[in-house]
Amino acid sequence: MTPTVTALHASAAKALAGLLPSSVPLTTQIVQSAPYGALAEAVTATFVGDVSADFALVHTDASGIAPAGLNASDLLRPALEGAANALGAGVLGDVRQEDAQALAADPDSILFELTDAGRPAGWFVVRIREFGAVNPGQGSTAVPFQGSVADKLGRINNVEMALTVEIGRTRMSVRDVLGLEPGAVIELDRSAGAPADVLLNGRLIAHGEVVVVDQDYAVRITQILDLADGQN
């Protein structure tokens, strides 16, 4: 495994840890294995793009902090999207719950332990697919795709991606979230009239202003951001 690929693993893990619901910031460290059965019920997803990857995530506190009616897949998807964004442009597939022990045991996978103030809070598996495919095993043959990045992304031109307009955000403790009632007012980190953020699959790509078109909300783009601006 090359140092570049290892750096990508670490970037994905760091981005994911920063978006996981937790009372304190989570840290990550590479480990050789997880406790027996820890990955038997994981949240998994596949990312296809400039660099493709398979993800598996176990967050031990997820069930205890999930609001009523929200399953683990929905709760943890934003964190997986953050990990995917760290790998570059692409599409994150469906998030599902399944056994990820085989993925963790793959020689091409890197396993991270998520820690909460020194206490294990979960595990995150990343398997990066070089050339869009897993390294060949016994009895299999892998043929690298030799086209350009544009050629590879052309295969997914018709895949729909989530476009979101964000007018502001804030951070709240789980206690405050559970205490919300109809009529409650949540203050955001942005003043009235400030530009809205336009995000594609969770990545900031533009700024705009909210307008009304035929009684529906819309956004008028005022600035397109390059890759460096979108990551800031």
N, C-alpha and C positions, 0 to 999 in steps of 0.2 A: 504494500500500500504506500503511495507516494505521500510526502509531506503536505502537498497541496490538498489532497483529498482529506487528510487528517484535519487540516485547518477548516475545511468546509464542514466536517462533522462538528467541530467545536463551535463554529459560528451558528450552526443550526440549533445546537443544544443551548447555547447562551440566549439566543432569541426566544426559544420556547420557554425557558425558565423565567424570563422576564415577563411573560404574559400569562403564566399559570396563576389561578386564584390561590392566594396564600396570604396569611397575616404578616409574614415577614418575607423579604426577598430570598428566593431559592438559589442555591449554588449547585454547580455540576462538577463531577469528577469522573474520569474514566475508570471503570471497574471491569474485572474479568468475568464476573458472573453475578446473578441475582439470587436471592433465596429460592429454594425449590418451590415451584408453583407460583411464584410472584407474577410471572408474565402469562399465566394461563387465561386471564381475563383482561386483555389490554384493549386500548383504543388504537386502531391502526388506520393508515392512509398511505396512498401512493402519490408521489409528485412527479409530473412529467414536464420537462422544460430543457433549458440549456444544460443543466445537470439534473438527472432524474434520481429519485431516491424512494426508499420504503421507510416508513416511520412506524414505531409502536411506542405507546405511552401508557404508563400506569401511574396514576396520581392517587396515593393512598387516602387523601382527605377529600377526594372529589364527591363521593356519595354523601358525605356529611355536610358539605357546604352548598350543594346544588339546590336551587329553589325548587319548590314543588312543581312537578310536571316537566322538568328539564332533565334529560338523560345525560349520561357521561359524555357521549359522542358530541352532543351539541355544546356542552359546557367546555370541553377541551379543544374544540375545533379552532377557535381563535389562536390558541397557542401553537397548534400544528401549522396553521397558516403562517405564523411568524417564523417558524423553523423553515418552511418552504421558501418564504421571501428571502431568507438569508442565502439561498442557493441560486437566486437569480430569477429571471422571467420564466413563467410556466403556469401550469394548472394543477391544483391539488384536487384529487379525486374524492369520492365519497369517504366519509369517516365512519368506521364500523367497529363493532366490538367482537373480538375473536382471540383465539390462542396465538400468542406471538413467541412461544418458546423456540420454535424452529427458526424463526427469523433471528432471534438473539444468538442462537447457536451457529449461525452461518459464519464462516471465517471472514467474510467481507463486511460483517456488521461490527459496529462499535457500540458498546453499552455504557451509558452514563447513569450514575446514581444521582438522584436529586436529593439534596439535603436541606433541611429546615433547621437552622441554628444547630447543626451537627447531628440532627435526627434524620434518619432516612424518611423521605417523603414520597419516593417513587423512583421509577426507572424510565429511561428513554433510549430506544434503540434506533440507530440510523444505519441504513445500508445504501450507500451511494452506488448508482449504476453508471459506470464509465461507459461511454458510447451508447448510453440508453439501455444497456443490458448487464445482467449479473455475470460475473466471471464464470466461464464454463466449468462444470464439474465433470465427474467421470461419466463417460458415455454420452456427453453432450458437446455440441459445437456452437460457438457464438461467432457471428460475423459482424464486426463493427460497422456501423452506418457511416459511410464516408462522405456524406453530403455536408453542405455548409449549415450553420445554425439556422439560417433562413429556410433552408430546405427542410430541416427537421421540424421547425415550428410550423411549417406549412401543412404538416400532417394534422395539426390540431386547430387550423384556422376557424373551423366551425364550432369549436367547443365554446360554450357560454361561460363567461367569468362574472363574478359578482362585483358590480360597480356600486360603491357606497358614497353618499355625500354626508359629511360629518360637520356639524355646526359647532361642536365643542365637546369636551369630555371632562371628567373629574374622577377622583378616586374615593371610594367609600368602603368602610369596613363592612363585614358580613352582618354585623349587628344592625347597622344603619339601613342596609338593604332590606333585611327582614322586617324592619320597622316601618317601611314605606306604606302609605295609605293613600287612597284617592284624595287629591287636593294638595298633596305634598309638593313643594317646590325644590328642585335640585339646581344649585348654582353651577354653571359651567365655567371653564377657564378662558372664555372668550367674550369680548364685549359686543354689544349690539352693533351690527353693521360691519363687523370684521369678516374677511373672506372665509368661505367654507372650504373644507378640504375635500378633494375628490380622490377616492381610493379605489384601485383596481385589485381585487383579491387581497385586500388589506394593505397594499403598497400605495403610498402617496404619489400621485402622478400629476395633479393639477390643483389650482385654486379657482374658485368661482364665487358667484353671488346667487343666492336663492331667488327665483322669480316664480311667477304664476302663469301657466299657459293653459287656457281653457279650463280654468278652475282646478287645475292639478299643479302641484309643486314641480318645479324643474330647476336646473342649475345652468347659469350662463358662465362658460369658461372664460376666465380673465387671464390666466397664466398657466402655461404648460411647463412642468418641471423636468429637468434632465435627471438621469439616474442618481447622480451625487446629491442633488437637492432633495430628491424623494427619500433618501436614506437618512437625512438629517432630522 
